[in-house]
């Protein structure tokens, strides 16, 4: 009986140790992602791999994405780095991914795609939600424009994202939408020193 109790007790202790080790690894991953996400301890303009920013944003929005949203990654392996304000780029990814998750109401497929097109690095964020109505599309980047209920949105996220991409990075941001497929496309120049002060 004593031997059996000792074996059961040892098994319980090993199980707890494994759980603690697993939790420590998850905390370490979150801290690493948070550091990458905010780019603490780095200069404002960096040489950035946009895939790292997207991955850090996914970690930060894990609870928002929940179990009902499947994330598909279609990252080009030969993607060049870009000169960018990385913290501000992550703000753009956060706005776009958060909006996509909201549009899908917690269930659907979120596709993150990166590729090179000539002198541009292209990032596409696509959701399979209901789509954006045609009458809304022309105003999507206008300040204070929102389709959310009062108190749920300020109407500034997409406007800020537009300004970060077009003014600070000399890039472009566009949206196409139809029921079942809304894609925000961000293009960033690959040439060095493209970020504006």
Buried (B, 14 or more C-beta within 10 A) or exposed (E): EEEEEEEEEEEEEEEEEEEEEEEEEEEEEBEEBEEBBBBEEEEEBBEBBBBBBBBBBBBBBEEBBEEEBEBEEEBEEEBBBBBBBBBBBBBBBBBBBBBBBBBBEEEBBBBBBBBEEEEBBBBBBBBBBBBBEEEBBEEBBEEEBBEEEEEEBEBBBBBBBBBBBBEBBBBBBBBBBEEEBBBBBBBBBBEEEBBEE
